[in-house]
Amino acid sequence: MSVAESKPWFVYLVRAANGALYCGISDDAQRRFSDHQRGRGARFFHSSPAVALVYVEACASKGDALRREIAIKRLTKSAKERLVAQTAVTCCE
């Protein structure tokens, strides 16, 4: 297994100033959140800035992270809010 295959990947949710949730993946969720705060990486934040990294979930591979991202994006807003409420962001503090 190569280093790239063994590196952890993360699915994350970022709350925008308007209350919306953005779901993405990264090998460094905190760095990616910082990018979003600076207006880089997602058009989603052009209309409402990123204000908080509210959920991070570790995945074994990039493929697993992509599959989990799809599953989370298919959730209703209320289901995403429950996911955020039940899970504390601990890996990136």
C-alpha positions in Angstrom: 0.0 0.0 0.0 1.4 3.4 -1.0 1.5 6.4 1.3 -1.3 8.1 -0.7 -3.5 5.1 -0.2 -2.9 4.9 3.6 -3.5 8.7 4.2 -6.8 9.4 6.0 -9.4 11.4 4.2 -12.2 13.3 5.8 -15.8 14.2 5.0 -16.7 17.6 6.5 -19.6 20.0 6.8 -19.1 23.7 6.9 -21.8 26.2 8.0 -22.2 29.3 5.9 -23.3 32.6 7.3 -26.8 32.1 5.9 -27.1 28.8 7.9 -26.7 26.5 4.9 -24.4 23.4 5.2 -21.7 22.6 2.6 -20.4 19.1 2.4 -17.0 18.2 1.0 -14.0 15.9 1.3 -10.3 16.6 2.0 -7.2 15.0 3.3 -6.9 18.0 5.7 -10.4 19.3 6.8 -9.0 22.2 8.8 -6.9 23.5 5.9 -9.8 23.1 3.6 -12.1 25.1 5.9 -9.5 27.9 6.0 -9.5 27.9 2.2 -13.3 28.2 2.3 -13.0 31.1 4.7 -10.7 32.9 2.3 -13.1 32.4 -0.5 -11.1 29.6 -2.2 -12.3 26.3 -3.5 -16.1 26.4 -3.7 -18.5 28.8 -5.4 -20.9 27.9 -2.7 -19.3 30.4 -0.3 -19.4 33.3 -2.8 -22.9 34.3 -1.7 -22.5 33.5 2.0 -19.1 33.1 3.7 -18.0 30.0 5.6 -18.3 30.6 9.3 -17.8 27.2 11.1 -16.4 23.7 10.5 -19.3 21.8 12.2 -18.7 18.2 11.3 -15.7 16.0 10.4 -15.7 12.3 9.8 -12.6 10.3 9.1 -12.6 7.7 6.3 -10.1 5.0 5.4 -9.6 6.1 1.8 -10.5 8.8 -0.7 -13.0 6.4 -2.3 -14.7 5.8 1.1 -14.8 9.6 1.7 -16.4 10.2 -1.8 -19.0 7.6 -1.1 -19.8 9.0 2.3 -20.0 12.5 0.9 -22.6 11.4 -1.6 -24.6 9.7 1.2 -24.5 12.9 3.3 -25.5 15.1 0.4 -28.5 12.9 -0.2 -29.7 13.6 3.4 -32.4 16.1 4.2 -31.3 19.4 5.8 -32.8 18.2 9.1 -30.9 14.9 8.9 -27.7 16.8 8.3 -28.5 19.1 11.3 -29.0 16.0 13.5 -25.6 14.6 12.3 -24.0 17.9 13.3 -25.8 18.0 16.7 -24.8 14.4 17.5 -21.1 14.7 16.6 -18.5 17.1 18.0 -15.6 18.2 15.8 -12.6 16.8 17.6 -10.0 15.9 15.0 -9.2 19.5 13.9 -9.1 21.5 17.1 
